[in-house]
Amino acid sequence: MEHRKVRALCEGAIMVAAATALSFLKLLELPQGGSVCIGMLPIFIYCARWGRKQGFICSFAYGLLQLLLDGAYAWGPTSMLLDYLLAFGVLGVAGFFRGMRGGVFIGTVIGSVCRFIIHFISGVTIYRIYEPTAVFNTVIANPYIYSAAYNGSFMAIDMALCLVITALIYKPMRKYILAEDL
């Protein structure tokens, strides 16, 4: 049993490192924070492999690293908590779908939606100072619509990229993702 714990810890560290490295490969970066990248992908694979407990620990560690390395967009403790620790920490919900048919895909969608919800709440409560503002050449005065449009713009693309890449690697990595090698 001790062997499994050590293996989970080592794989978690590798996945957090991979996620952090991938988060620096940004396809698009938005002006008030948020970017299009595939940093969440290793976290979702880890959650599908190890489940919710280890998944939440790994996700929280990833969020902490994101805060330390990319926290330039944090506006105080509330922003740090919502935009980094909670927003990335909730990716661990993907672990609830471990062992289910299509669990890695369901977990990716649910984890991404949960992260979007946290960013949406942050946008409505903290970043509402930017409204009224233009998003996609449209002036938006409602903080709820602004937050949904701004955060949804990068989160939807991130989720789609993670789903497509997971679909491409699923067949050759099936045994690993489903933890059949443990």
FENBEL-V423319 format. One record per residue. N is the residue number from 1. RES is the residue in one small letter. OMEGA is omega in whole degrees, 0 to 359 (* if undefined). D_LAST is the distance of its C-alpha to the last C-alpha in Angstrom with 2 decimals. Layout:
[[N:RES:OMEGA:D_LAST] [N:RES:OMEGA:D_LAST]]
//
This chain:
[[1:m:180:11.08] [2:e:179:12.75] [3:h:180:10.08] [4:r:180:7.91] [5:k:179:11.36] [6:v:179:12.26] [7:r:178:9.37] [8:a:179:10.27] [9:l:181:13.83] [10:c:178:13.76] [11:e:177:12.21] [12:g:179:14.72] [13:a:179:17.48] [14:i:181:16.89] [15:m:176:16.92] [16:v:178:20.01] [17:a:179:21.64] [18:a:180:21.05] [19:a:180:22.37] [20:t:179:25.30] [21:a:180:26.16] [22:l:180:26.07] [23:s:177:28.27] [24:f:177:30.97] [25:l:186:31.16] [26:k:176:33.35] [27:l:180:34.87] [28:l:178:37.35] [29:e:181:38.25] [30:l:188:40.38] [31:p:180:43.32] [32:q:180:42.36] [33:g:184:38.67] [34:g:180:35.81] [35:s:176:34.69] [36:v:178:33.03] [37:c:182:29.81] [38:i:181:26.13] [39:g:182:24.92] [40:m:187:23.10] [41:l:179:20.81] [42:p:179:18.05] [43:i:179:18.29] [44:f:177:17.91] [45:i:178:14.82] [46:y:180:13.27] [47:c:179:14.62] [48:a:183:13.28] [49:r:189:9.67] [50:w:178:10.13] [51:g:190:13.23] [52:r:184:16.78] [53:k:179:16.96] [54:q:179:15.04] [55:g:179:16.48] [56:f:179:19.96] [57:i:180:19.69] [58:c:180:18.61] [59:s:178:21.34] [60:f:178:23.89] [61:a:177:23.29] [62:y:178:23.79] [63:g:178:26.94] [64:l:177:28.24] [65:l:177:27.94] [66:q:178:29.65] [67:l:183:32.41] [68:l:186:32.92] [69:l:185:32.87] [70:d:187:34.33] [71:g:181:36.15] [72:a:183:39.56] [73:y:180:39.82] [74:a:180:39.42] [75:w:178:42.70] [76:g:185:42.39] [77:p:180:39.97] [78:t:178:39.70] [79:s:178:38.81] [80:m:180:36.22] [81:l:184:34.62] [82:l:189:34.75] [83:d:182:34.25] [84:y:187:31.48] [85:l:180:29.77] [86:l:184:29.87] [87:a:178:29.78] [88:f:179:26.58] [89:g:181:25.19] [90:v:176:25.37] [91:l:179:22.91] [92:g:177:20.34] [93:v:177:21.58] [94:a:179:19.35] [95:g:177:16.50] [96:f:184:18.49] [97:f:177:17.69] [98:r:177:13.91] [99:g:178:13.14] [100:m:175:16.74] [101:r:183:18.11] [102:g:185:19.06] [103:g:180:17.54] [104:v:179:17.16] [105:f:178:20.82] [106:i:179:22.10] [107:g:178:20.48] [108:t:180:22.11] [109:v:182:25.43] [110:i:178:25.40] [111:g:179:24.27] [112:s:178:26.99] [113:v:178:29.56] [114:c:178:28.90] [115:r:177:29.36] [116:f:181:32.50] [117:i:179:33.86] [118:i:178:33.60] [119:h:178:35.30] [120:f:179:37.87] [121:i:178:38.73] [122:s:180:39.08] [123:g:181:41.29] [124:v:185:43.51] [125:t:186:43.90] [126:i:189:43.84] [127:y:180:44.58] [128:r:179:47.27] [129:i:181:49.81] [130:y:181:49.24] [131:e:359:50.61] [132:p:182:52.81] [133:t:181:51.31] [134:a:172:50.58] [135:v:182:47.25] [136:f:178:47.35] [137:n:177:51.14] [138:t:179:51.62] [139:v:182:52.96] [140:i:180:51.00] [141:a:182:52.62] [142:n:183:50.23] [143:p:180:47.42] [144:y:179:45.08] [145:i:178:45.56] [146:y:181:45.42] [147:s:179:42.12] [148:a:181:40.58] [149:a:183:41.90] [150:y:183:41.02] [151:n:178:37.47] [152:g:183:36.78] [153:s:180:37.94] [154:f:181:35.04] [155:m:179:32.34] [156:a:180:32.83] [157:i:177:32.54] [158:d:181:29.43] [159:m:180:27.73] [160:a:178:28.98] [161:l:179:27.79] [162:c:179:24.24] [163:l:181:24.25] [164:v:181:25.74] [165:i:177:23.43] [166:t:178:20.33] [167:a:180:21.95] [168:l:183:22.61] [169:i:188:19.14] [170:y:184:17.28] [171:k:180:17.68] [172:p:182:16.55] [173:m:185:13.59] [174:r:182:12.72] [175:k:179:9.27] [176:y:182:8.48] [177:i:181:10.58] [178:l:178:9.38] [179:a:178:5.67] [180:e:180:5.59] [181:d:182:3.82] [182:l:*:0.00]]
//
